[in-house]
Each structure stands twice: as C-alpha cells, then as structure tokens.
Amino acid sequence: MATIVIADDDPDAADLVAYAFEEAGHTVRTVLDGASALRLITELEPDVAVLDQNMPKMTGTEVVSAMRTHRPALATRILMITGRSHCEMTVDRFLIKPVTPRS
C-alpha cells in the first residue's frame, strides 16, 4: 500500500482524512503545519502528500513550490485541499472543503 503524508492545521480534518486512508490500508503520517510537511515529505518521500492550502509556517502552495524547486525528481503525488473552487497550482488533484470520507 501507499505511504501518505497529510498536512492540515485543523487536527480534526487531518484525522478524518487519515482515517479514510488508514481504513484503505495505507500508511499515514500527519503534521499540522506546512514546514513540518515539507520536512516529512523530504524525509519519507511518500507516494502521496495531502496538503491543506492554508496552514501556518508555509501554505500548501509554498510546500509544493519548495518540493518542485529542491526535489524536482520527487515522484510524490499532490492532493491539495482548499476552500476555494479552484487551485492556483498544478497539482495531481484538489478537493474543496468541507472534505468527507467519501471525497
């Protein structure tokens, strides 16, 4: 199964997303800010990173930009979670809040 990093400053939202992936058999690590997400992504090189757009220390957009600048060969797929109806960055997928397990 996949290794997934989830970054969201709302612990309840992070736990909900983590639960859905864990129930599907994936290995999940969660963090609550963008800088921690970037460190963990760099360390683990996960299959998927689920990033909230609005987080402290670094936004989801800043995390993706840093990943692409410093680790362009990193094959991590990006799922951005945003409250907006569109995503400014090119990511693999984006979800609009509120997110449910069915999303």
DOLUMFI-609975 format. One record per residue (C-alpha): x, z, y; residue in three letters. Coordinates in steps of 0.2 Angstrom, whole numbers, plus 2048, in hexadecimal, padded with zeros to 3 digits. Layout:
<nodes>
XZYala;...
</nodes>
This chain:
<nodes>
800800800met;8057FF812ala;80E80B81Ethr;80480D82Eile;80881683Eval;7FA81B849ile;7FC82085Bala;7EE827865asp;7EE835872asp;7DD83B86Casp;7E084585Bpro;7CE842855asp;7CF82F857ala;7E082F84Fala;7DA839840asp;7CB82E83Eleu;7D581E83Dval;7E2827832ala;7D482D826tyr;7CE81B824ala;7DF814820phe;7E3823814glu;7D382180Bglu;7D880F808ala;7E8815800gly;7F481280Ehis;80281E814thr;7FF824826val;80882D834arg;800831844thr;808835855val;7FF839866leu;809830873asp;81181F875gly;824825875ala;82182D865ser;81981E85Eala;828813863leu;83481F85Barg;82A82084Bleu;82880D84Aile;83A80B84Cthr;83E81783Fglu;832813832leu;82F800835glu;81D80282Fpro;8127F3829asp;8057F7837val;805800847ala;7F480584Eval;7F6809861leu;7EB81086Easp;7ED80787Egln;7EC816889asn;7F8823884met;80482F88Dpro;81782B88Elys;81481988Amet;80580E889thr;801804879gly;8067F4883thr;8177FC888glu;81A801875val;8177EF870val;8227E887Dser;8307F4879ala;82E7EF866met;82F7DD86Aarg;83E7DF876thr;8497EA86Bhis;8437E685Aarg;83D7D485Apro;83F7D2847ala;8347E1844leu;8267DA839ala;81A7E983Dthr;8087E2841arg;8007E9850ile;7EE7EF852leu;7EA7F4863met;7DB800867ile;7D47FE879thr;7C5802883gly;7C57F188Barg;7BD7E2884ser;7CD7D8883his;7E07DC880cys;7ED7D788Cglu;7FB7D587Fmet;7FC7CA870thr;7F97D5862val;7F47D2850asp;7E37DA853arg;7DA7E585Fphe;7CB7F085Eleu;7C07F686Cile;7BC80986Dlys;7B2812867pro;7BA80E856val;7B1813846thr;7B7813834pro;7AE803831arg;7B87FA83Fser;
</nodes>
